[in-house]
Amino acid sequence: MRPMPVEPTNQRAAIGSRLRAARHAQQFTIDQLAVATGLTKGFISRIERDMTSPSVATLVALCEVLNVSIGDLFAVSAGELVTAATAPRINLGGIDVNERLLTPRGESRVQVVRSTVSPGGTGGDKFYTVNSPVDAVHVLAGSLTVVFSDRNFTLAPGDTLTFDGREPHTWHGDAVTESELIWVLAPAAWQGSV
């Protein structure tokens, strides 16, 4: 079989920000990292700003001290774009609501939903729950009242309410104008096809 050489991209691997993030996660200062690795503060700073490339031995030393895998520094982060045009329409049971799932269907860590609520739109007359311990709603436009058995919260544009989605609740949009909302559920309340 004939070899199929692949031309390199000639792009330098930008690992500095990942090393800096690992240093911060370990709560190391540059001074402490310099002492632990025997490198100078200036050299570490240049590495973290991707102004110089460390040798393999230096990289191994930094990774050992920071307790990070060398492979993690070079891993390509997977990202999946959901555009406004391709965001699937979903129905979470609200009345007079257009809801779109903004995160990938299979994402299990978090779900983001954009709701356009017609005047008088509501989550329903009965309390409901979602299977997520963290439920947050952010009002982009209009207003929203979130109702619990013992309290109500009225949110204006720019306001965010975070609560346990497993607590029975419902909500009511603005009676006069359309409301735009962003709901964040963590972890995801459901997975798979919507």
C-alpha positions, 0 to 999 in steps of 0.5 A: 500500500502506498503511503498517503502523506498529510501536509502539516498545518504549520499551526503551533499548538496553543497550550499556554491557556490550558497550562495557565488554567491548570495552574489556577485550578491547583491554586499555584502562583507562577512563583510556586510553579517556578520553584516546583519545576526549577524554571524561571517565572519569566519562562513560565509566563512566556509559555502561558502566553504562547510566546515560546514552546517548551521542550518535551522535558519541560512540558513533562515537568510542568504537567507532573507538577500541575497534575495534568495529562500531556495529551489533555493539553493538545486535545481538540475540544469538541464543539457542536454549533446549534444555530438559531435556524437549526434549533429544534422546536420543542414543547415543554407543556407551556401555553402560547410559547415557542420553545427552541432547544439551543444545546445539542440534543444529546448534551447531558451536562446542561440544556439551554432553551429559548422561549418566546412567550406570547402575551398571557403565555403561561407554564400552565395552571398546575405546578410541575417539576423538571428533573434537574436540580439546577433550573435558571431562567433569564429574562431577555425581554418582557417580564416573567413571574415564577410561582411556587407554593409559598412565594412568587418572583417577578423578573424584569429584563436582565433578571435571572432566577436560579432554583431547584427544578424539582420544586413544584412551580409554574410561571406566567409571562407578561400579560401585555407584551411578548417575553423572551426567556432563556432557560438553563437546566443542569444537568439536562432534564432529558437526553436523546431525541426531542 
